[in-house]
């Protein structure tokens, strides 16, 4: 009997492999600067474990935005709420605070989506990155 392979698991694994290939395109000093200027002032009053949850959510947002930008894909509308749910932000904070975090995540998304788009374009010109639809490498 044949084994069943779940397509969603395969897609997730391929996405993680692809993310590891494009990690060099993220300028981590810019990420740290963004966290210090935008995130820390809005979370300094929170307990440390809540601050870490928010920062991890922002880092995941940067990662996802950069990934979608590299491959010039339209982001999913559910991505922000999925990231908030993944980090239990709906459980930890009230609706107003989560709303302000989603505004911050949206700002973060637009910045790193554009940076990912530029990085992907440069990599494709140098033929270091294949297009999402397949092609030469």
VEXGU-621527 format. One record per atom (N, C-alpha, C): x, y, z negated. Coordinates in steps of 0.1 Angstrom, whole numbers, plus 5000, padded with zeros to 4 digits. Layout:
XYZ;...
// end
This chain:
500849885000;500050005000;500950125000;500550225008;501350345009;501250434997;502250514994;502250604983;501650734988;500850794979;500250924982;501151034977;501451124986;502251244983;501251364983;501251434973;500451554972;501151674979;500351734988;500851844996;501251964988;500451994978;500752104969;502052084961;502351964957;503651944950;504751964960;504551914972;505651924982;505852074986;504752154987;504952294990;505652364979;505252334966;505852394955;507352364954;507752244957;509152204957;509952274968;509352284980;510052354991;510152504988;509152564981;509252704978;510352724968;510452634958;511552654948;512952634955;513052544964;514352524971;514652654979;513652714986;513852834994;514252944985;513652954973;513953064964;515353064960;515852944958;517252924953;518252974964;517852954977;518653004988;518753154989;517653224985;517653364987;517953444974;518353374964;518653444951;519753544952;520653534961;521753624962;521353764967;520153764973;519653894979;519153994968;518853934956;518354024946;519454094939;519454224937;520454294930;520054304916;520654224907;520254214894;520454334885;521354424889;521554544882;520354634884;519754634896;518554704898;517354654890;517254524888;516254464880;516454504866;517654494861;517854534847;517554684845;517954764854;517654914853;516054934853;515354854862;513954874862;513354824848;513854714843;513354674830;513554774819;514754834819;515054934809;514255064810;514055104823;513355234825;511755224825;511255114830;509855104831;509155004821;509754894818;509154794810;509354814795;510654844791;510954854777;510154964770;510055084776;509255194770;507855154767;507255074776;505855034774;505654914765;506754844761;506654734753;507454744740;508054854737;508954864725;508154844712;506854874712;506054854700;505554714697;505754624706;505354484705;506354404698;505854294692;506854194686;507754144697;508954094693;509954054703;509353944712;508653844707;508153734715;507153774726;506353884722;505453934732;506254014743;507254084739;508154164748;508754064758;509253954753;509853854762;508853794772;507553774768;506553724777;506253824788;506253954784;505954054794;507154064804;508354064799;509554074807;509653944817;509253834812;509353714820;508253724831;507153774828;506053794838;506553894849;507254004844;507754104854;508854034863;509753954857;510753894864;510153794874;509153724871;508453634880;507753714891;507253834888;506653914898;507753964908;508854004903;509954044912;510353924921;510553804915;510953694923;509953654934;508653654930;507553624940;507553734951;507653864947;507553974957;508753964966;509853934961;511053924970;510953814979;510453694975;510253584983;509253614994;508153674991;507153705001;507653805011;508453905006;509054005015;510153945024;510953845020;511953785028;511253715040;510253645038;509553575049;508453655055;508353785051;507353875057;505953825057;505553765046;504253705044;503353805037;502053795039;501153875032;500953805018;501053885008;500853824994;499453784992;499353684983;497953634979;497353734969;496053764970;495453854961;495453794947;495453664945;495353604932;496753604925;497753644931;499153624926;499253694912;498853824911;498953894899;498253824887;496953784890;496253724879;496753584876;497353514886;497953384883;499153404874;499953504877;501153534869;500753574855;499753654853;499253684840;498753564832;498053484839;497553364833;498653264830;499653254838;500753164836;501553204823;501553324820;502353374808;501353404797;500053364798;499053384787;498853524783;499053614793;498853754789;497353794786;496453724792;495053744790;494653704775;495353604770;495153554757;495853644746;497053694750;497853774740;497453914739;496953974749;496654124749;495154144752;494754264749;493354304753;493354344768;492154354773;491954384787;492654514792;492554614784;493154744788;494754734789;495354664780;496754644781;497154554792;496354454795;496654364807;496454444819;495454534820;495254614831;496554704834;497054764823;498254854824;499454774829;499554644824;500654554829;500454524844;499254504848;499054474863;499454594871;499154714866;499654834873;501154834874;501854804863;503254794863;503754684873;503054574873;503454464882;503154504896;502154574899;501954624913;503054714918;503454804909;504554894913;505854804915;506054714906;507254624908;507154544921;505954494924;505654414936;506054494948;505554614949;505854694961;507354724963;508054754952;509454774953;510254654958;510054544952;510854424956;510254354968;509054374972;508554324984;509354394996;509454524995;510154595005;511654565006;512254544994;513654504994;513854364999;512854274997;512954135002;512754145018;511854225022;511654245037;512954285044;513654385038;514854435044;515954325043;516054255032;517054145031;516754035041;515553995042;515153895052;515453935066;515254055069;515554105083;517054105086;517854145076;519254145078;519753995079;519253905071;519653765071;519253705085;518153735090;517753675103;518553735114;518953855113;519753915124;521153845124;521653815112;522953745111;522753595113;521553545115;521153405117;521553325105;521453385093;521753305081;520453255075;519353305080;518053265074;517153225085;516453105084;515553065094;514153135092;513453145102;512053195100;511253095093;510153135087;509253045080;508652945089;508452975101;507752885111;508652785117;509952785112;510952695118;511752765128;512752705132;513652765142;515152725139;515952805145;517352775143;517952825130;518952765126;519652805114;521052835117;
// end
